[in-house]
Amino acid sequence: MRAVEFQQYGEPEVLTVVTAEVPEPGPGQVSIDVAWTGVNFADLKARAEGYRVPALPYVPGLEVSGRVRALGDGVTDLAVGQEVVALTEGGAYAEVVAADAATVFPLPAGLDLRTAAALPTVLPTAYALVHTVGRLQPGESVLVQGAAGGVGTAVGRLARAAGAGAVYGVVSSAAKAAHAKEHGYDEVFVGAFEDPVRQATGGRGLDLVLDPVGGDTLRAGLASLAVFGRLVSFGNASGAAPWSVGQPELYPLGVSVSGFSILTLAGTAPDALRRLTEQAFAKVTDGTVTLPVTAEFPLEDAAEAHRLMGGRTSTGKLLLRVGG
């Protein structure tokens, strides 16, 4: 089979098309003939920095849509040939991938394989940020970093549907701001956001801040919280050193900080991940959320997808076209 791997860390050109052995599913796993693969920022961090890479060479990729090829021992709730979407532990930039059955889901009703490939990491993450971890309540205000990306696009729709009083976004360009405003955002700030947030909220601050950036951006979000506000950290795109927060930051206004990683949850609480994912997928089938695929590339052009995402000009979701 064809796969895209890297043998060293570096720029997108380290991604190389190779011929690899077809993986066989182990106990509790299935193998999937891949139709589409989602491209995520975590893939870029894996290629550039070794994020979650156990060894080299490595085939990146965390989410796919396709058809079940084979069942491992003990798998009884899926069938060969069934159309599915899956969250994987890597290896998705390939024509066949093996995945734990606990993270493989029947194709949601009314969706095709191309559309569904955008779901496995993005939508459960967005749902958790709004509902499970963020616990957004009707009338509350929320601010989302990276509002024009895949997660940000879904969060805007989910927050609006949850009855948010105000939905604010932060992006890096005017073009991205225009995209975010089409997906549920009231106001979108380009770059610095602390002073605009204070003006927009009449000095009150925010009830919920969702941060995938870390570093100084996370600290600015923490400083923008209202009394009893919450911040959810769900990434560290800045690559900043690990941060800590304690009594001086939390006590004065009774604010709180929590975290979320769908990849970590998949390893530590797969049953909770499954419930969360099923709840999230329901928001697509009922029309609450649409995830626009804004660019697609053939598998052999994975490096071009990485260049586009790494250039910080992309919006929505990027896909690799793998099989039929």
C-alpha positions in Angstrom: 0.0 0.0 0.0 1.0 3.7 -0.3 1.7 5.7 2.8 3.3 9.0 3.6 6.0 9.0 6.3 8.8 11.0 7.6 12.2 9.6 8.6 13.5 12.8 10.2 11.9 15.9 11.7 11.8 19.1 9.6 9.8 21.1 7.1 7.0 19.6 4.9 9.5 18.2 2.4 10.5 15.5 4.8 7.1 13.9 4.0 7.7 11.1 1.5 5.5 8.6 -0.3 6.6 5.0 0.4 5.3 1.5 -0.1 4.4 -0.1 3.2 3.0 -3.3 4.5 -0.7 -3.5 5.0 -1.4 -3.4 8.8 -3.4 -6.3 10.2 -5.8 -5.6 13.1 -4.9 -6.9 16.5 -7.3 -8.0 19.2 -10.0 -5.3 19.7 -9.0 -3.5 16.5 -10.2 -3.1 12.9 -8.4 -2.2 9.7 -9.9 0.4 7.4 -9.5 1.0 3.7 -9.1 4.7 3.9 -11.1 7.0 1.6 -10.2 10.4 3.2 -7.8 11.5 5.9 -8.1 14.7 7.9 -5.1 17.0 8.3 -4.6 18.5 11.8 -2.2 20.9 13.4 -1.0 17.9 15.6 0.3 16.3 12.3 2.4 19.4 11.7 3.8 19.3 15.2 4.6 15.6 14.8 6.5 16.2 11.6 8.4 19.3 12.9 8.9 18.5 16.6 8.2 14.8 17.2 4.9 15.5 19.0 3.5 12.1 20.1 5.9 10.3 17.8 7.0 7.0 19.4 9.8 6.2 16.8 11.0 7.0 13.3 10.1 6.5 10.6 6.5 7.6 11.3 3.3 7.8 9.3 1.3 10.7 10.7 -2.5 11.2 10.7 -5.2 10.9 13.3 -8.5 10.6 11.6 -10.0 8.9 8.6 -13.2 7.9 6.9 -13.5 4.7 4.9 -14.7 1.1 4.9 -13.9 -1.7 7.4 -11.4 -4.1 5.8 -10.9 -6.7 8.5 -11.9 -7.3 12.1 -9.6 -8.3 14.9 -10.5 -10.8 17.6 -13.3 -9.7 19.9 -14.8 -7.1 17.6 -18.5 -7.8 17.1 -20.3 -4.5 16.6 -18.7 -3.6 13.2 -18.8 -5.4 9.9 -16.4 -5.9 7.0 -17.4 -3.3 4.3 -19.2 -1.0 6.7 -18.6 2.7 6.1 -17.0 4.3 9.2 -15.1 7.2 10.6 -12.2 6.7 13.1 -9.8 8.4 15.4 -6.4 6.7 15.2 -3.1 6.8 17.1 -1.3 7.7 13.9 -0.8 6.0 10.6 -3.7 7.7 8.9 -1.7 9.1 5.9 -2.0 5.7 4.2 -4.3 3.5 2.1 -5.0 1.2 5.1 -4.9 2.0 8.8 -5.5 -0.1 11.9 -7.6 1.5 14.7 -9.0 0.5 18.1 -12.6 -0.5 17.6 -13.5 1.8 20.6 -12.6 4.8 18.4 -14.3 3.6 15.2 -17.8 4.8 14.5 -20.5 4.0 11.9 -20.8 6.7 9.3 -23.2 9.3 10.7 -26.6 9.3 9.0 -26.9 11.6 6.1 -23.1 12.2 5.6 -20.8 11.1 2.9 -17.3 9.8 3.5 -15.6 13.1 2.4 -17.7 15.2 4.8 -17.3 12.7 7.7 -13.5 12.7 7.5 -13.6 16.2 9.0 -15.3 15.0 12.2 -13.3 12.5 14.4 -10.9 15.0 16.1 -12.5 18.3 15.5 -16.1 17.8 16.4 -15.8 15.9 19.7 -13.1 18.4 20.8 -15.4 21.4 20.0 -18.3 19.7 21.8 -16.3 19.0 24.9 -15.0 22.6 25.0 -18.5 24.0 24.9 -20.5 21.5 26.9 -18.5 18.9 28.8 -15.4 20.8 30.0 -16.4 24.4 29.3 -20.0 24.0 30.6 -21.2 27.0 28.7 -24.5 28.3 30.1 -27.2 30.3 28.2 -26.4 34.0 28.2 -22.7 33.5 28.9 -19.9 35.0 26.8 -17.2 32.9 25.2 -13.9 33.7 23.4 -12.2 31.2 21.1 -8.6 31.4 19.9 -8.2 30.2 16.3 -11.8 30.9 15.5 -11.4 30.2 11.8 -9.9 26.7 12.1 -11.7 23.4 12.2 -12.3 23.4 16.0 -13.1 27.2 16.0 -15.6 26.9 13.2 -17.5 24.1 15.1 -17.3 25.9 18.4 -18.9 29.0 17.0 -21.9 27.0 15.8 -22.2 25.0 19.0 -21.9 28.0 21.3 -24.6 29.8 19.4 -26.8 26.8 19.6 -26.2 26.5 23.3 -27.6 30.0 23.8 -24.4 32.0 24.4 -25.0 35.6 25.0 -21.9 36.6 23.0 -19.4 34.6 20.9 -16.0 36.2 20.3 -13.2 34.9 18.2 -9.5 35.7 17.8 -7.8 35.1 14.4 -4.6 36.2 12.7 -6.0 37.9 9.6 -8.9 39.9 8.3 -9.7 37.1 5.8 -10.0 34.6 8.7 -12.2 37.0 10.6 -14.6 37.1 7.7 -14.8 33.3 7.7 -15.4 33.1 11.5 -18.3 35.6 11.2 -20.0 33.2 8.9 -20.0 30.5 11.6 -21.7 32.0 14.6 -19.3 34.7 15.9 -20.5 38.1 17.0 -17.2 39.8 16.9 -13.8 38.6 15.8 -10.5 40.3 16.9 -7.3 40.2 14.8 -4.2 39.7 16.9 -4.3 41.4 20.4 -7.7 40.9 22.1 -7.4 42.0 25.8 -8.5 45.7 25.3 -11.2 44.9 22.6 -12.6 42.2 24.9 -12.8 44.7 27.8 -14.6 47.2 25.6 -17.0 44.6 24.1 -18.0 43.3 27.6 -18.2 46.8 29.2 -15.2 45.9 31.4 -16.9 42.8 32.8 -14.7 40.2 31.1 -15.5 36.7 29.7 -17.3 33.7 31.2 -15.4 31.2 29.1 -12.1 31.3 27.2 -11.0 28.4 25.0 -7.2 28.4 24.3 -5.2 26.1 22.0 -2.2 28.5 21.9 -0.6 28.5 25.4 2.1 30.8 26.6 1.4 34.6 26.7 -1.9 34.1 24.8 -3.2 31.8 27.6 -2.1 34.3 30.2 -3.9 37.1 28.4 -7.0 34.9 28.2 -6.8 34.2 31.9 -6.5 37.9 32.6 -9.7 38.5 30.5 -12.0 36.3 32.6 -15.0 37.7 34.5 -15.7 36.8 38.1 -16.1 33.0 38.3 -14.9 32.7 34.7 -13.4 29.5 33.2 -10.5 28.9 30.9 -10.0 25.6 29.0 -6.5 24.9 27.6 -6.7 22.4 24.7 -3.3 22.8 23.0 0.1 24.6 23.0 0.5 25.7 19.4 3.0 28.4 20.6 5.4 25.8 21.8 5.8 27.8 25.0 7.3 26.2 28.1 4.9 24.4 30.4 2.9 26.9 32.4 1.5 26.9 35.9 -1.3 28.8 37.6 -2.1 29.1 41.3 -3.6 31.1 44.1 -2.5 34.6 42.9 -4.3 34.1 39.6 -7.3 32.1 40.7 -8.4 33.4 44.1 -9.1 37.1 43.5 -12.1 36.5 41.0 -12.7 32.8 41.8 -11.7 31.7 38.3 -10.8 28.2 37.2 -8.6 26.5 34.6 -9.1 23.1 33.1 -7.7 21.2 30.1 -8.8 18.9 27.3 -7.0 16.6 24.8 -9.0 14.2 22.7 -5.9 12.1 22.0 -5.1 11.7 25.7 -8.7 10.9 26.5 -8.7 8.2 23.9 -6.0 6.4 25.8 -7.2 7.0 29.4 -11.0 6.9 29.1 -12.2 5.4 25.8 -15.7 4.9 27.0 -16.0 8.5 27.9 -14.6 9.4 24.5 -17.2 7.2 22.8 -20.1 8.9 24.6 -18.7 12.3 23.9 -18.2 11.5 20.2 -21.7 10.1 19.8 -23.1 13.3 21.4 -21.0 15.4 19.1 -21.9 13.6 15.9 -25.6 14.1 16.7 -25.0 17.8 16.3 -24.0 17.2 12.7 -26.9 14.9 11.8 -29.4 17.4 13.3 -27.9 20.3 11.3 -26.6 22.3 14.2 -23.0 22.1 12.9 -21.5 22.0 9.4 -17.8 21.6 9.0 -16.6 23.2 5.7 -13.9 21.4 3.8 -11.9 24.3 2.3 -9.1 22.4 0.6 -8.3 18.8 -0.4 -5.1 17.2 -1.7 -4.2 13.8 -3.1 -2.3 11.7 -0.6 1.0 12.2 -2.4 0.6 16.0 -1.9 0.5 15.8 1.9 3.4 18.2 2.0 1.4 20.9 0.2 -1.4 20.5 2.8 1.1 21.0 5.5 2.5 24.1 3.8 -1.0 25.6 3.6 -1.9 24.9 7.2 1.5 25.9 8.4 1.3 29.2 6.5 -1.6 30.2 8.8 -3.8 31.2 5.8 -6.2 28.2 5.8 -9.7 28.2 7.2 -12.0 25.3 8.0 -10.8 21.8 7.4 -8.2 20.3 5.1 -8.4 16.7 3.8 -6.2 14.2 2.0 -7.9 12.2 -0.8 -6.7 8.6 -0.4 -9.1 6.0 -1.8 -12.4 5.6 -3.7 
